[in-house]
């Protein structure tokens, strides 16, 4: 009986790890697309805190931090909150945008 419990615990751990990896890949893709749409250069992405349960129900609730640059010389830090496999909040702090006329 104890072998069955260990097998179930290992299977549950593998399932949770797989779900976290899937969520991370989706968050990374969403961050990359959003930065491209906003004309920002994405510098790095890091997983912050995560929980299996939030206040209302059982679901992955993870914060991903990312650094970006608006003009290649500065950097800012934003974050995205993922609940399950969907982005719930995307925060980009106020940042300086280069003047379009500077390039021409």
Contact map, one row per residue, 1 for C-alpha under 8 A:
11111000000000000000000000000000000000000000000000000000000000000000000000000000000000000000000000000000
11111100000000000000000000000000000000000000000000000000000000000000000000000000000000000000000000000000
11111110000000000000000000000000000000000000000000000000000000000000000000000000000000000000000000000000
11111111000000000000000000000000000000000000000000000000000000000000000000000000000000000000000000000000
11111111100000000000000000000000000000000000000000000000000000000000000000000000000000000000000000000000
01111111110000000000000000000000000000000000000000000000000000000000000000000000000000000000000000000000
00111111111000000000000000000000000000000000000000000000000000000000000000000000000000000000000000000000
00011111111100000000000000000000000000000000000000000000000000000000000000000000000000000000000000000000
00001111111110000000000000000000000000000000000000000000000000000000000000000000000000000000000000000000
00000111111111000000000000000000000000000000000000000000000000000000000000000000000000000000000000000000
00000011111111100000000000000000000000000000000000000000000000000000000000000000000000000000000000000000
00000001111111110000000000000000000000000000000000000000000000000000000000000000000000000000000000000000
00000000111111111000000000000000000000000000000000000000000000000000000000000000000000000000000000000000
00000000011111111100000000000000000000000000000000000000000000000000000000000000000000000000000000000000
00000000001111111110000000000000000000000000000000000000000000000000000000000000000000000000000000000000
00000000000111111111000000000000000000000000000000000000000000000000000000000000000000000000000000000000
00000000000011111111100000000000000000000000000000000000000000000000000000000000000000000000000000000000
00000000000001111111110000000000000000000000000000000000000000000000000000000000000000000000000000000000
00000000000000111111111000000000000000000000000000000000000000000000000000000000000000000000000000000000
00000000000000011111111100000000000000000000000000000000000100000000000000000000000000000000000000000000
00000000000000001111111110000000000000000000000000000000000000000000000000000000000000000000000000000000
00000000000000000111111111000000000000000000000000000000000000000000000000000000000010000000000000000000
00000000000000000011111111100000000000000000000000000000000000000000000000000000010110000000000000000000
00000000000000000001111111110000000000000000001000000000000000000000000000000000000000000000000000000000
00000000000000000000111111111000000000000000000000000000000000000000000000000000000000000000000000000000
00000000000000000000011111111100000000000000000000000000000000000000000000000000000010000000000000000000
00000000000000000000001111111110000000000000000000000000000000010000000000000001010010100000000000000000
00000000000000000000000111111111000000000000100000000000000000000000000000000000000000000000000000000000
00000000000000000000000011111111100000000000000000000000000000000000000000000000000000000000000000000000
00000000000000000000000001111111110000000000000000000000000000000000000000000000000000000000000000000000
00000000000000000000000000111111111000000000000000000000000000000000000000000001000000000000000000000000
00000000000000000000000000011111111100000100000000000000000000000000000000000000000000000000000000000000
00000000000000000000000000001111111110000000000000000000000000000000000000000000000000000000000000000000
00000000000000000000000000000111111111000000000000000000000000000000000000000000000000000000000000000000
00000000000000000000000000000011111111111100000000000000000000000001000000000000000000000000000000000000
00000000000000000000000000000001111111111000000000000000000000000000000000000000000000000000000000000000
00000000000000000000000000000000111111110000000000000000000000000000000000000000000000000000000000000000
00000000000000000000000000000000011111110000000000000000000000000000000000000000000000000000000000000000
00000000000000000000000000000000001111111000000000000000000000000000010000000000000000000000000000000000
00000000000000000000000000000000001111111100000000000000000000000001111000000000000000000000000000000000
00000000000000000000000000000000001100111110000000000000000000000001111100000000000000000000000000000000
00000000000000000000000000000001001000011111000000000000000000000111100000000000000000000000000000000000
00000000000000000000000000000000000000001111100000000000000000000111100000000000000000000000000000000000
00000000000000000000000000000000000000000111110000000000000000000111000000000000000000000000000000000000
00000000000000000000000000010000000000000011111000000000000000011110000000000000000000000000000000000000
00000000000000000000000000000000000000000001111100000000000000011100000000000000000000000000000000000000
00000000000000000000000100000000000000000000111110000000000001111000000000000000000000000000000000000000
00000000000000000000000000000000000000000000011111000000000001111000000000000000000000000000000000000000
00000000000000000000000000000000000000000000001111100000000001110000000000000000000000000000000000000000
00000000000000000000000000000000000000000000000111110000000111100000000000000000000000000000000000000000
00000000000000000000000000000000000000000000000011111100001111000000000000000000000000000000000000000000
00000000000000000000000000000000000000000000000001111100011110000000000000000000000000000000000000000000
00000000000000000000000000000000000000000000000000111111111110000000000000000000000000000000000000000000
00000000000000000000000000000000000000000000000000111111111110000000000000000000000000000000000000000000
00000000000000000000000000000000000000000000000000001111100000000000000000000000000000000000000000000000
00000000000000000000000000000000000000000000000000001111110000000000000000000000000000000000000000000000
00000000000000000000000000000000000000000000000000001111111000000000000000000000000000000000000000000000
00000000000000000000000000000000000000000000000000011101111100000000000000000000000000000000000000000000
00000000000000000000000000000000000000000000000000111100111110000000000000000000001100000000000000000000
00000000000000000001000000000000000000000000000001111100011111000000000000000000011110000000000000000000
00000000000000000000000000000000000000000000000001111100001111100000000000000000111100000000000000000000
00000000000000000000000000000000000000000000001111100000000111110000000000000000111000000000000000000000
00000000000000000000000000000000000000000000001111000000000011111000000000000011110000000000000000000000
00000000000000000000000000100000000000000000111110000000000001111100000000000011110000000000000000000000
00000000000000000000000000000000000000000000111100000000000000111110000000001111000000000000000000000000
00000000000000000000000000000000000000000111110000000000000000011111000000001110000000000000000000000000
00000000000000000000000000000000000000000111100000000000000000001111100000111100000000000000000000000000
00000000000000000000000000000000001000011111000000000000000000000111110000111100000000000000000000000000
00000000000000000000000000000000000000011110000000000000000000000011111111110000000000000000000000000000
00000000000000000000000000000000000000111000000000000000000000000001111111100000000000000000001111000000
00000000000000000000000000000000000000011000000000000000000000000000111111000000000000000000000011000000
00000000000000000000000000000000000000001000000000000000000000000000111111100000000000000000000000000000
00000000000000000000000000000000000000000000000000000000000000000000111111100000000000000000000000000000
00000000000000000000000000000000000000000000000000000000000000000000111111110000000000000000000000000000
00000000000000000000000000000000000000000000000000000000000000000011110111111000000000000000000000000000
00000000000000000000000000000000000000000000000000000000000000000011100001111100000000000000101000000000
00000000000000000000000000000000000000000000000000000000000000001111000000111110000000000001100000000000
00000000000000000000000000000000000000000000000000000000000000001111000000011111000000000111100000000000
00000000000000000000000000000000000000000000000000000000000000111100000000001111100000000111000000000000
00000000000000000000000000100010000000000000000000000000000000111000000000000111110000111110000000000000
00000000000000000000000000000000000000000000000000000000000011110000000000000011111000111100000000000000
00000000000000000000001000100000000000000000000000000000000111110000000000000001111111111000000000000000
00000000000000000000000000000000000000000000000000000000001111000000000000000000111111110000000000000000
00000000000000000000001000000000000000000000000000000000001110000000000000000000011111000000000000000000
00000000000000000000011001100000000000000000000000000000000100000000000000000000011111100000000000000000
00000000000000000000000000000000000000000000000000000000000000000000000000000000011111110000000000000000
00000000000000000000000000100000000000000000000000000000000000000000000000000001111011111100000000000000
00000000000000000000000000000000000000000000000000000000000000000000000000000001111001111100000000000000
00000000000000000000000000000000000000000000000000000000000000000000000000000001110000111110000000000000
00000000000000000000000000000000000000000000000000000000000000000000000000000111100000111111000000000000
00000000000000000000000000000000000000000000000000000000000000000000000000000111000000001111100000000000
00000000000000000000000000000000000000000000000000000000000000000000000000001110000000000111110000000000
00000000000000000000000000000000000000000000000000000000000000000000000000011100000000000011111000000000
00000000000000000000000000000000000000000000000000000000000000000000000000000000000000000001111100000000
00000000000000000000000000000000000000000000000000000000000000000000010000010000000000000000111110000000
00000000000000000000000000000000000000000000000000000000000000000000010000000000000000000000011111000000
00000000000000000000000000000000000000000000000000000000000000000000011000000000000000000000001111100000
00000000000000000000000000000000000000000000000000000000000000000000011000000000000000000000000111110100
00000000000000000000000000000000000000000000000000000000000000000000000000000000000000000000000011111110
00000000000000000000000000000000000000000000000000000000000000000000000000000000000000000000000001111111
00000000000000000000000000000000000000000000000000000000000000000000000000000000000000000000000000111111
00000000000000000000000000000000000000000000000000000000000000000000000000000000000000000000000001111111
00000000000000000000000000000000000000000000000000000000000000000000000000000000000000000000000000111111
00000000000000000000000000000000000000000000000000000000000000000000000000000000000000000000000000011111
